[in-house]
Amino acid sequence: MRITSKGQVTIPIEVRQRLGFLPNTEVQFKIRGNEAVIQRAKGRQTRGQKLIEHMRGRGDGDMTTDEIMALTRGR
């Protein structure tokens, strides 16, 4: 595998699948001796967390949480 002039490298699909690196996954590099280690970035929001944060406070209904839960799950 070669590093491009921009410092880019393709992570093989087998590695991405095994580590769960999907598109837009935030990663970080660490130096351990003479090796570089790539791992999922810690402390970052997941895609789901970002979506929830984006939607928070956007509802405009008059129903309470309990009413919504009863409606969606039954009584």
C-alpha positions as CSV (number, residue, x, y, z in Angstrom):
1,M,0.0,0.0,0.0
2,R,1.2,3.5,-0.8
3,I,0.7,6.8,0.8
4,T,-0.4,9.5,-1.7
5,S,1.3,12.9,-2.0
6,K,-1.6,14.2,0.2
7,G,-0.8,11.7,3.0
8,Q,-3.8,9.5,2.2
9,V,-4.0,5.8,2.4
10,T,-6.9,3.4,1.7
11,I,-7.9,1.2,4.7
12,P,-8.6,-2.3,3.3
13,I,-12.2,-3.3,3.4
14,E,-11.4,-6.3,5.7
15,V,-9.9,-4.0,8.3
16,R,-12.8,-1.5,8.0
17,Q,-15.4,-4.2,8.4
18,R,-13.7,-5.9,11.3
19,L,-13.3,-2.6,13.2
20,G,-16.7,-1.2,12.2
21,F,-15.2,1.8,10.4
22,L,-18.1,3.0,8.3
23,P,-18.0,6.2,6.1
24,N,-17.6,9.3,8.3
25,T,-16.3,7.4,11.2
26,E,-13.9,9.6,13.2
27,V,-10.6,8.0,13.8
28,Q,-7.4,9.0,15.5
29,F,-3.8,8.0,15.2
30,K,-1.4,7.2,18.0
31,I,2.3,6.6,17.8
32,R,3.6,3.5,19.7
33,G,7.3,3.1,19.3
34,N,7.9,2.9,15.6
35,E,4.3,2.1,14.8
36,A,1.2,4.1,14.0
37,V,-2.0,2.8,15.4
38,I,-5.4,3.8,14.1
39,Q,-8.5,3.6,16.3
40,R,-12.0,5.0,16.6
41,A,-11.8,8.5,18.1
42,K,-13.0,8.7,21.7
43,G,-15.3,11.4,23.1
44,R,-16.9,12.0,19.7
45,Q,-20.6,11.8,19.1
46,T,-21.9,8.9,17.1
47,R,-24.1,9.6,14.1
48,G,-27.2,8.7,16.2
49,Q,-26.1,11.1,19.0
50,K,-25.6,13.9,16.4
51,L,-29.1,13.2,15.0
52,I,-30.8,13.3,18.4
53,E,-29.0,16.5,19.3
54,H,-30.0,18.1,16.0
55,M,-33.7,17.1,16.6
56,R,-33.8,18.1,20.3
57,G,-36.3,20.9,20.9
58,R,-37.7,20.9,17.4
59,G,-41.0,19.2,18.2
60,D,-44.1,21.5,18.1
61,G,-46.8,19.1,19.4
62,D,-48.8,19.6,22.6
63,M,-48.5,16.0,23.8
64,T,-46.6,15.1,26.9
65,T,-43.9,12.4,26.9
66,D,-46.3,10.0,28.7
67,E,-49.0,10.6,26.1
68,I,-46.6,10.0,23.2
69,M,-45.3,6.8,24.9
70,A,-48.9,5.5,25.5
71,L,-49.7,6.3,21.8
72,T,-46.7,4.5,20.4
73,R,-46.6,1.6,22.8
74,G,-50.1,1.1,23.9
75,R,-51.4,1.4,27.4
